[in-house]
Amino acid sequence: MIIGVDLGGTNIRVGIETNGQITHQQHAKLQFKDSLPKSLQQVTAMIKPFMSPAIKGIGIGVPSVVDTEKGIVFNVVNIPSWERVPLKDLLEEVFKVPVFVNNDVNCFILGEHRFGLAKGYHSVVGMAVGTALGSGIIINNQLYMGNNCGAGEIGLLPYQNYNLEYYASGNLFKTFYQTTAFHTHELALQGDLQALKIWEEFGTHLGQAVKYVMYAYDPQAIVIGGSVSKAYRFFSKSMLDSLRNFIFPESVKRIKIFQSQNENISLLGAAALVPDTVAGLPLINN
């Protein structure tokens, strides 16, 4: 049994992974973001009830770059006090089990590759579309992180007069329409024409991000997740239409693009950070 932790700038989720399923979980708003001791206390307090002699390790995803060897996180998004936190050492001291730390979007695609829609693909990219836009990358069945665990930050690539994230994430709704993706989704479900038009525009921008991913990594599949992906039905057509001018049409024919379906996939991916040798499981050959 493994504990998976999904730590975001707004919420924290903790769950137990057993045989590819989250069997028990809890979530809460992250408090005291300006105080490192108090926010760490909340994290440990949420993990503690899940601990038992059966727990072999803890995996945790955070929205930041990470020294994955030492388990140090840097400049965590939307948590001002987390500038440099030796998270692995701090949690191992408290819970006395191995702890593994990685970027949250890496956990998302790791979960999809191990347990979800990307299972069976050796080359796949996960695009997390929410308040921001990021991606996680699997190459030859291995998570590719780059030198600083910062690979896949496609949202920061230049686009139009700023960057992709400015247009192809929840930011578009806030900046250009003074609303939220959630509210626009609710209106679209009611058939509101303006909302449908906004989602069409959003899909066109996200399609450009998909093209960036295809040019950079040429994956077999792309899995789109994150809070904004819940409105997939309203932006998928314009997203796919924007691929028509992709320079390699055969690549467009062969690419598989999925909407993530499992709300626990990031928790499962965080748990998958714990190696099978630690978890006491047989090695998996993908």
Summary of the structure (lengths in Angstrom):
residues: 286
radius of gyration: 18.8
end to end distance: 21.0
largest distance: 55.8
contacts: 1009
relative contact order: 0.16
helix: 42%
strand: 25%
